[in-house]
Amino acid sequence: MQVAVNMPSEAVTDELKPEPSALDVRRLSHRIAGRAILDDIAVSIPAHGFAVLLGQNGAGKTTLFSLITRLYAAQQGSIHVFGHDLRKESSQALARIGAVFQQRAVDPDLTARQNLLYHAALHGLSRRIARQRIEEELTRVGLIKDADRKIRGFSGGESRRVEIVRALIHRPSLLLCDEATVGLDVRRRADILADVRGLVRDRGLTVLWATHLIDEVRPDDLTIILHRGRILRQGRAKDIVASIGASGLNEAFRHITEAAA
């Protein structure tokens, strides 16, 4: 007796496919004025997690973010965002990204609401949806009462929160934060970092957090050590520490970067 075997439909087959990495960078190199800023970078960030790009000032963190967001065109190598090739499918890839850069990106002479409405319009959101999301996000970060106050009157921490809201308005899947706590005091740094980590936990967001501050890294964080344009180590912070028998990440970071000098 023959037994009929039902082949899986295309839809079922697609369900079995593993989710692509949130960010997949391969053999990425970039030069500015003849100097290598990034040298053969390879990074894979899984979806729905918090990853840290750890490096001193000048390591190449901002250049890498500029390439991922297409502020610069990649000279060599490839970048994929949730499976979308940034070179061939730039619209699909960039739609999945929200970015908070080290340099302030909000207009100090506009109110928080005006800044956010303008950014939402750039992403093609209707005014109704934009207003709804702005209300939700400013309420979440405790700034709804200040929505119609000019950014010029905000503290550094408040302004940063508005920039994070700005990066989230179009509902990205990957949030890039480049030294997002620079210039803030310890308490406000901790508050902003806790808020962003909460987005990973509560929304399943993927975050790539670039910093030179080792105390912002948790033991289980996927940690990528970038030094003078080269990736020296990547893995969970506690595994990097254990691999060289260091007492902590600070000692491990110093040992790894000094050995590469």
N, C-alpha and C positions, 0 to 999 in steps of 0.2 A: 504494500500500500504506500502510495506517495503522500508525503506530507507537504502541504504548501507552506512556503516560507515567505513571509511578508517582508520585503526590503524596506528599510527605514525611509520615510519621506525626506525631502530636502529640509523641511522645517525641523524634523527631529534630528537630522544630522547636524544642522546648525546649532541646535541646543547642546549637542555633545562637544562642540568645539570649545577649546579653552579660551577664556577671555584674553584678549591681547594685553600686553603691557600698557600701562598708562603712558609711559614714555620709554622709547627705545632709541638710543643714540649709538651709532656705529661708526668707528673710524673717522671721527670728526676732528678736523684740524682747521685752524684759522690763524692767519698772519695779518698783522697791522704794521705798515711801514717796514716790511721785511722781517719783523720780529714775530716769532711763534708765540701766540697767546694761548692757544690750545693745541695740544700735540697728541693726535691719535686717541681721542676720547671715546670710551665705550661705557655706556650706562644703561641699565634696564631697571625701571621702577615699576613694581607690580601695582595693580589697581587697588584702591580703597585702603591705602596706608599712608604713614607719615615717614618721609625720608629726609635726611639731612645732607646737604652739600656743605662740607666743612672745609674751610680754607682761610688763610690769612688774607688781608687786603692785598690785591694784586695777583691773587692766585688764578684768576680767570673766571670767577663765578658769574660776574655781570655779563661778560662776553658770552658765556654759555647761554644765559637766559636771553640775551639779545638774539642769538641764533635760533633758539627754540621759538621765540615770538616773531621771528622774521624782521626784526629791526635791522639785522645784518643778514645778508645772503650767505649761506654756508659755502665755503670754498671747496671743501673736500669732506666726503662722508655723507651719512644719511640720518634723518630724524623722523621718527614715526610717533604719532600721538594717537593712542588707542587704535593702532593699526593703519592710520592714515599717513601716507607719505607727505611730509611737509612741503616737499618740492612739487609733487604732482597733484596733491589734493589739499592745497593750502587752506581753502575756505573751510572744509570739513575739519581739518586739524585745528585751526585757530579758533573755531567755534567751541571747541572743547576746553580751551585754555582761559584762565583768568590770571592776571599778573599784578603783583604789587612790587614796584621797583624801589630801589634805594632812594632815588631822587623823587621828591614829592610830585604828584601828578594831578592834584586838584587845584582849581583856580581860587586863590585866597579872597578874591573880590566877589565871588558868587557864594550863595548859601549852600549848605550841604544838599538840600533838595534840588537846587538848580544844577549843581555839579552832577548829581546822580541821574537826573532827567536827561541831561545832555549826553551822558555816556550811554544810557539806555537807548536813546534815539540812534546813536551810532551803530548799535547792534540790531536796529530794526524793530525794537519792541514798541507795541502800541502804548499810547499815553496811559490808558487804563491799567494795563498790566504793569507798566513801569511804576506807576503810583502805588499799586498794591504791593509790589515787591519792595519798594523803598520803605513803605510803612512797616512791612514785616521785618526787614533787615535792621532798620534803625531802632525799632523796638527791641530786637534781639540784643543789640549791643548797647542799649540804654541811652540812645541819643535822639529818640523821637521828639522829645521836647525841644531839642536844639536844631530841628530840621530846617528852620527858616532863619537861622543865624549864619552870618558870613564866616567862612572858614578862617579868615584872618583872626577871629576872636577865639578860635579853638586852641586847646593845649596840644602839645605834640602827640600825646597818646590819643586824644579825641580825633585829631586829624588823621592819624593812622587808621583808626577804626573806620572812618569814612572811606578811606582808600580800600580797605578790605571789603567793605560793603560794595563799593564801586566794582571791584573785581568779580563779585558774586552775582551781580544783577542779572546777567544773561544765563545763569545757572550752568557754569562750567563744570567739567568733571575733574580737571586737573588745575590746582592752584599753585602758582609759582610765587614764592615770597623771597625777595632778594634783600637781605639785611633789614627785615621789616621792623625790627626793634631798635635800630641804630639811633643813638641820641636820646633814648628814653631811660628813665631811672629804673631801678631793679623791680620795683613793684609793678610799674606799667608794662615793663617787658614781660613779666610773668603773666599778667592779665591777658595780654594780647596773644601770647603763646598758648595759654590755656584755651582761649576762645578758638584759635585755629585748630588745635588738637581736638576740640569738641566737634568741629565740623567733620572731621574724619570719623569720629565715633558715631555721630548722630545722623549724618547725611551720606556716609560712605564716600566722601570726597577723597581724592588723592592729593597729597601736598608734597611739594619739593621745597624745603626750607633751607635757604642758603644763609650761612652765618659764619662768623669767626669766633663766636662765643661758645666755648665748650660746655658751659653750664646749661646751655639750652638743649643739650642732647641727653636723651634717656637711654639706659642700657639696651633696650630692645629695638631702638630705632635703627633702620637701615641707614648706614652712614657711609658717605663717599668722601674720602679725603682727597682734595684737589690741591696740588702744590705746584706753583710755577707752570701751570698749564698741563700738568700730567696727573692722572689719577694714580695714587700710590696704593691705596687700599679701599675696598668696599665690602661691607658685610654688617652684621649687627654690631653695634658699638661694643657690647660686652665680649663678643667673639674676637674683635680686633684687639682689645685689651688683653684677653687671655692668650692670644697667639704669640705675643712677645713677652708675656709674663710681667706686664706692667701693673702698677698699683691702681691705676685709673686711666681714664681717657686722656687727661691732660699729659700725663707722662708718656703714654703711647703715642699721642700726636707729636710731641716733641721728638721722641726717638725716631719715628718714621720720617718726619720732615728733615731732621738733621742728617740722617743717613743718606737722604737723597740729594743733599746739597753738593 
